[in-house]
Each structure stands twice: as structure tokens, then as C-alpha cells.
Amino acid sequence: MLNILDAVLTTWRLGTPMAITTIISTRDSAPLPVGSCQMTTPGGEVFGSVSGGCVESAVYEANMACLEGSGSQLNVFGFSDSDAWAAGLTCGGTLETYTELVDSTTLPWLEELAEASKDGSPLAVLTVVYSDNPAVRGGAKVLVRQGAVSGSLGSADVDAWAADEARRAIGERRHGVVELGGDAGLRAFVQVFASKPRLIMFGAIDFASALAQVGALLDYRVTVCDARKVFLTKERFPAAHELVNRWPHEYLAAEVAAGRVDERSVLCVLTHDAKFDVPLLALALRLPWRNYVGAMGSRRTHEERNERLLAEGLSAGDLARLHSPLGLDLGAVTPAETAVSIMAEIVAFRTGRGGASLSAASGPIHGAASFVTV
């Protein structure tokens, strides 16, 4: 739902019911990740997408039928050899969707979910998409926080199972289908609402301005930090969410202590100035997570910086974590080209891919989403 949250929230606040179809699972080369949604209003307006085009009409029909009273439904869309124009995925993948009616009665916590997706603590909504259990109806939902549960699925045992599964999803920052077997016969979809991953750049230079634009496009929360106040202006960094005038290593230490840096956070050091870089990287490369940590500079700068970091007590293993010079080998020259190179490496790092040309590679085109992104 995160891909259309603003439209959903606006409609919900008006008291207007809407039908939402959500991708709950995928297989092979599905074009969009789990959690992507298409929403349809009673007036026929459409927001969002679940396939990039090839099954949108079928999903729209399912949404309209739901608005007209047909109830919720599960659907599976896959490639159709016999009829290329049938509702199917011509990319060869398969996706499973769940269509439901959403309003303030069926989803009373939407304001809280919207807050969590900005700067609040992560939450999860677990929705029953299939039930053989007479005590648990399809479409039932619970809202799960780290310390509390709102709503009920109709059974204390099932509620306890739901809370455990949702908290596991929150910890992993992943959407997904969960199942309770045996006599319960339940399938449910857990959707996590968490703040955007952070892209923190140190160094208010032109390359940072271009990188801020690309990072914001990829749905990162962008921060630019520099000890030199004169360079930190909104005119220079219109895409940044935050501009911070502080010594970089002090700012990073404070953000880590406050719990505002996690395993999803991306750290890019763009100053290539030892007095800023060395204390900052000495801290960043000792963080307990396997974050992306990149540093800009020539190969000579990289070698000199490594010598200084070794003198600060970092190990060869610590230095092996550093992406320097940062970015993929695209032959980038301009700040915009360099920003594409850097973000391409960040995406490859997140998905575990090598960054090779797709035409020279084999296997699935789309990577698995490492964290909640839609």
C-alpha cells in the first residue's frame, strides 16, 4: 500500500470506500514486488499498479466487482501461452493478489500506518486472505506493534500466532504470506509499514545534489551533512529531506545513538578530505550492520585514506566493507552520471547482484526486495 498511501489516505479521510488489490506473493519474473497495490474508487478512478500494465484491466474489474458487493477475492495471474492477450504476465512470472474493500471500518488504523511510514515506529497489519476456520473470517485484520495488538481474528490462539508472525515481519522489514496449518487452515498476508530507508551523504558538493535527486526518486529519505554551513542551502539541495550543519562523525554518532540509523541506511562520504573522512569512516565501518558505506575519491586518495584508517586501528576486514571509489564502472563524468553510477551500485548491493549488463547475464531479471520498499 505504500506505493499509493497518499491517495488511499485522502479517500479514507473522505469516508469513501475503495477497493484495493495487493500483490501478496510472486514467482519468477513478476514485474512489481510484493506489497504493490492498485486502488479503485467508486467513481472508477485508478491509483497504483500491480503489474506494470499486463493485468491491470483484470485487476480493475476485480476492484469494481468488490465495490459492487462481490466481496474479497484471491487471484493468480500468470503467463498465457494460448492467448497472449488474455489476462496474464507476458514476462513469464506469476503473481498472487488479494482484493478487498477498504474503509474506516475495515481498516481503522490508517492514520497510524501513515505516521509509521514517515518517522514513526514500524507497524504491521496482518490480513486473513483464506480461512477454513469457522471462528476466523476472511478479511479479518489485526494491527501489531512491537508491544501491543489491536483488533482480533476471533481466537486467542490465532491472535498469538498472528502477533508472532507480524513481529517477525517487522524485525525483517518484509511483507509476505504466512500460514497456520493443521485444523486452523489459515493463510494471511503481513504488510509492514516502516519509515523509508535513509541515504545520508556527507559533503555538500554538486555530486551530492545530483545523488540526492536520484536517491529521493528511489524512495530514500535523503540527508546531507556538512560542517561548512555556507554550502548547505535548500537551493543547492532541493531534493534533500534534511540539511545538517555538523561535523560528520559527530552527527553519525548521534544518529546511531538515537536509533535513527539501521541496517537499511546507506552512507556516502563525498568530502574526500581526511579531516572529515577518517573519523567518519572509522565510525561507519565499525557499525554492527552490513550497511552500504561508500567513499568518493581518486584511487590515490583511496590508498592514502586506507593507510590513515589502518592507523586508527581498523582491520583489513573493516576496510573490505568500504566501497571506494564508490559506484559502478559506467565511465561517469558529470555529477548526474556519477549519481546514477553510485545508486546503481547501492541497488546491486541491496539485492546481492553483481551489476553486470542484463544482456550478458542469465537468470531472473528482477531481484528480491531486501527491505520494505512499496
C-alpha positions in Angstrom: 0.0 0.0 0.0 3.0 2.3 0.5 3.1 3.0 -3.3 -0.3 4.7 -3.2 -0.6 5.6 0.5 -1.3 9.3 -0.1 -4.2 8.5 -2.4 -5.6 5.9 -0.1 -5.3 8.2 2.9 -7.1 11.0 1.1 -10.0 8.7 0.1 -10.2 7.2 3.5 -10.4 10.6 5.2 -13.4 11.5 3.0 -15.2 8.4 4.3 -15.3 6.9 0.8 -14.9 3.1 0.4 -12.4 1.9 -2.0 -11.3 -1.5 -3.4 -7.6 -2.3 -3.2 -5.8 -5.2 -4.9 -2.4 -6.1 -3.3 0.3 -8.4 -4.6 0.7 -10.9 -1.8 3.2 -13.3 -3.4 5.2 -13.6 -6.6 7.1 -16.2 -8.5 9.8 -15.9 -11.2 9.9 -12.7 -13.2 7.0 -10.7 -11.7 7.3 -7.0 -12.7 6.5 -5.4 -9.3 7.3 -6.6 -5.8 5.1 -7.9 -3.0 3.1 -5.2 -1.4 2.4 -3.2 -4.6 -1.3 -2.1 -4.9 -3.9 -0.9 -7.3 -6.7 1.1 -5.8 -10.1 1.9 -7.4 -12.7 4.4 -6.2 -16.5 4.0 -6.7 -16.1 6.7 -9.4 -13.7 4.4 -11.3 -10.5 6.4 -10.6 -7.4 4.2 -10.5 -4.2 4.7 -8.5 -1.2 2.5 -8.5 -0.3 -0.7 -10.3 0.4 -4.4 -9.7 2.0 -5.5 -13.0 3.2 -2.5 -14.9 0.3 -2.9 -17.4 -0.3 -6.5 -18.4 -3.0 -7.5 -15.9 -4.3 -4.0 -14.8 -7.6 -4.4 -16.6 -8.4 -7.7 -14.9 -7.4 -6.2 -11.5 -9.6 -3.1 -12.2 -12.6 -5.4 -12.9 -11.9 -7.3 -9.7 -11.8 -4.0 -7.8 -15.1 -2.8 -9.4 -16.8 -6.1 -8.6 -15.6 -5.8 -5.0 -17.1 -2.3 -4.8 -20.4 -3.6 -6.2 -20.6 -6.2 -3.4 -18.8 -9.3 -4.6 -16.6 -9.4 -1.6 -12.9 -10.1 -1.3 -11.1 -12.5 -3.6 -7.8 -14.2 -4.3 -6.5 -14.3 -7.8 -3.4 -15.8 -9.5 -2.1 -14.2 -12.7 0.4 -16.0 -14.9 1.8 -16.2 -18.4 -0.7 -17.5 -21.0 0.8 -19.3 -24.0 -2.5 -19.9 -25.7 -3.8 -16.4 -25.7 -1.2 -13.6 -25.5 -4.0 -11.1 -25.0 -5.5 -12.8 -22.0 -5.1 -11.5 -18.5 -1.6 -12.8 -17.9 2.0 -11.9 -17.4 3.8 -11.9 -20.7 7.1 -11.6 -18.8 6.6 -15.2 -17.7 6.1 -14.6 -14.0 3.3 -15.4 -11.7 1.7 -13.2 -9.0 -1.0 -13.8 -6.4 -3.3 -10.9 -5.5 -5.8 -10.2 -2.8 -8.7 -7.8 -3.5 -10.7 -6.3 -0.6 -12.9 -3.4 0.4 -11.2 -0.8 2.5 -12.8 2.0 4.5 -12.6 3.3 8.1 -14.4 0.3 9.4 -12.3 -2.4 7.7 -9.0 -0.5 8.3 -9.5 1.9 11.2 -5.7 2.4 11.8 -4.7 4.1 8.5 -3.6 7.4 10.1 -1.3 5.4 12.4 0.1 3.4 9.5 0.8 6.6 7.6 2.6 8.0 10.5 4.7 4.8 10.8 5.7 5.1 7.2 7.1 8.5 7.8 9.0 8.7 11.1 7.2 6.5 13.5 7.9 3.1 14.9 7.3 0.2 12.4 3.9 -1.5 12.5 2.4 -4.4 10.6 -1.1 -5.3 9.5 -2.0 -9.0 9.2 -5.0 -9.7 7.0 -6.6 -13.2 6.7 -6.8 -14.0 3.0 -8.0 -17.5 3.3 -9.7 -19.4 6.2 -11.0 -22.9 6.8 -11.6 -22.0 10.4 -15.2 -21.1 11.2 -14.0 -18.8 14.0 -11.9 -16.7 11.7 -13.4 -14.9 8.8 -11.6 -14.0 5.6 -10.5 -10.3 5.6 -10.1 -10.1 9.3 -7.2 -7.9 10.4 -5.0 -7.1 13.4 -2.6 -4.2 13.8 0.6 -5.3 15.5 3.2 -3.1 17.2 6.2 -4.3 19.0 4.4 -4.1 22.3 0.7 -4.3 21.6 -2.0 -5.8 19.3 -5.2 -4.0 18.1 -8.2 -6.0 16.9 -8.7 -9.7 16.9 -9.0 -12.6 14.4 -11.6 -14.3 16.6 -9.4 -16.7 18.7 -6.8 -16.1 21.4 -4.5 -18.8 19.9 -4.8 -17.4 16.4 -4.2 -13.9 17.7 -1.0 -15.0 19.4 0.2 -16.7 16.2 -0.6 -13.5 14.2 1.3 -11.3 16.6 4.4 -13.5 16.4 4.3 -13.6 12.6 3.8 -9.9 12.3 6.6 -9.0 14.8 8.9 -11.3 12.8 8.0 -9.4 9.6 8.6 -6.1 11.4 12.0 -7.2 12.5 12.9 -8.3 9.0 11.1 -5.3 7.4 9.5 -7.7 4.9 5.9 -8.2 3.6 4.8 -11.8 3.0 2.3 -14.6 3.2 2.2 -16.7 6.4 0.3 -19.9 7.1 -1.1 -21.6 10.1 -1.7 -25.3 9.3 -3.4 -28.1 11.0 -7.1 -27.6 11.9 -6.7 -23.8 11.7 -6.3 -23.8 7.9 -5.3 -20.1 7.7 -3.3 -18.0 5.2 -2.6 -14.4 5.9 -0.7 -11.5 4.4 1.5 -9.4 6.6 2.2 -5.9 5.4 4.8 -3.8 7.2 4.7 -0.1 7.5 8.1 1.4 8.3 9.9 4.7 7.6 11.9 5.0 4.4 15.5 3.8 4.4 17.9 6.6 4.8 20.5 7.9 2.3 23.0 10.0 4.4 25.5 12.0 2.4 28.5 13.7 4.0 29.8 16.6 1.9 27.6 19.4 0.4 29.1 19.2 -3.2 27.5 19.1 -6.6 27.7 15.4 -6.7 25.7 15.2 -3.5 23.0 17.4 -5.1 22.6 15.0 -8.0 22.7 12.0 -5.8 20.0 13.5 -3.6 17.7 13.7 -6.6 18.3 10.1 -7.6 18.1 8.8 -4.0 14.7 10.6 -3.5 13.5 9.1 -6.7 14.3 5.6 -5.4 12.3 6.5 -2.2 15.2 7.1 0.2 14.9 9.7 2.9 17.8 11.9 2.0 20.1 13.8 4.4 23.1 16.0 3.5 25.5 16.7 6.3 28.5 19.1 6.2 30.4 21.1 8.8 30.5 24.1 6.3 27.2 25.9 6.7 27.7 28.1 3.7 27.2 25.2 1.2 24.1 23.8 2.9 21.2 25.6 1.2 17.8 24.4 0.0 18.5 26.0 -3.4 21.5 23.7 -3.8 19.8 20.6 -2.5 16.1 20.8 -3.4 15.5 17.1 -3.2 17.0 16.6 0.3 14.7 16.0 3.2 17.2 17.3 5.7 20.3 19.6 5.7 22.5 19.2 8.7 25.3 21.6 9.7 27.5 19.5 11.9 30.8 17.6 11.9 30.1 14.4 10.1 31.4 11.9 12.6 29.5 13.7 15.4 26.3 13.7 13.5 26.5 10.0 12.6 27.4 9.0 16.2 24.3 11.0 17.5 22.0 9.4 14.9 23.2 5.9 15.8 22.7 6.6 19.5 19.2 7.9 18.8 18.3 4.7 16.9 17.8 6.6 13.6 20.4 4.5 11.7 19.8 0.8 10.9 20.8 -1.9 8.6 18.9 -0.3 5.7 20.8 3.0 6.0 23.2 4.0 3.2 26.2 6.1 4.0 28.1 8.0 1.3 31.2 10.0 2.1 31.7 12.6 -0.6 34.1 15.1 1.0 37.5 13.3 0.1 39.1 15.4 2.9 41.0 13.4 5.5 39.9 15.6 8.4 36.3 14.8 7.7 36.6 11.3 6.1 38.9 9.5 8.6 36.9 9.9 11.9 33.6 9.4 10.0 34.7 6.2 8.2 36.4 4.9 11.4 32.9 5.0 13.0 30.8 3.9 9.9 32.9 0.8 9.2 32.6 -0.3 12.8 28.7 -0.2 12.8 27.1 -3.6 13.8 25.2 -3.8 10.5 26.4 -4.7 7.0 25.4 -1.3 5.6 26.5 0.1 2.3 29.3 2.5 3.1 30.9 4.3 0.1 33.6 7.0 -0.2 34.4 9.2 -3.1 37.9 10.0 -4.3 40.7 9.0 -6.7 42.5 5.7 -6.3 45.4 7.6 -4.8 43.0 9.2 -2.3 41.6 5.8 -1.5 45.0 4.3 -0.8 46.1 7.2 1.5 42.7 7.1 3.3 43.1 3.4 3.9 46.5 3.9 5.4 45.1 6.5 7.8 42.2 4.2 8.7 44.6 1.4 9.5 46.5 3.7 11.7 43.2 4.4 13.5 43.0 0.7 14.4 40.6 -0.6 11.7 41.3 -4.1 10.4 41.6 -5.3 6.8 38.2 -6.8 7.3 36.7 -3.4 8.2 38.3 -1.8 5.1 36.9 -4.6 2.9 33.4 -3.3 3.7 34.2 0.1 2.1 33.1 0.8 -1.4 35.8 3.1 -2.6 35.9 4.6 -5.2 32.2 4.3 -4.9 29.9 3.5 -7.8 29.8 1.1 -10.8 32.2 1.4 -13.7 29.9 3.3 -16.1 32.5 5.8 -17.3 30.5 8.5 -15.5 31.9 12.1 -15.7 29.2 14.6 -14.7 27.5 14.8 -11.3 24.3 13.3 -12.8 26.1 10.4 -14.4 28.1 9.8 -11.2 24.9 9.8 -9.2 23.4 7.1 -11.5 26.7 5.1 -11.0 26.5 5.3 -7.2 22.8 4.5 -6.9 23.2 1.6 -9.3 25.9 0.1 -7.0 23.7 0.7 -4.0 20.8 -1.2 -5.7 23.1 -4.0 -6.7 24.5 -4.2 -3.1 21.0 -4.3 -1.6 19.8 -7.1 -4.0 23.0 -9.0 -4.0 23.6 -8.6 -7.7 26.9 -8.0 -9.5 25.8 -5.1 -11.6 26.5 -6.8 -15.0 24.6 -5.9 -18.2 21.4 -7.9 -18.3 22.1 -8.8 -21.9 25.2 -10.6 -20.8 23.6 -12.2 -17.8 21.3 -15.2 -17.3 18.7 -15.9 -14.6 15.8 -13.7 -13.2 15.8 -10.1 -14.3 14.2 -8.8 -11.1 15.9 -9.1 -7.7 14.2 -9.9 -4.5 13.4 -6.8 -2.4 15.7 -6.8 0.6 13.6 -4.5 2.6 10.1 -3.0 2.6 10.0 -0.5 -0.3 6.4 -0.3 -1.5 
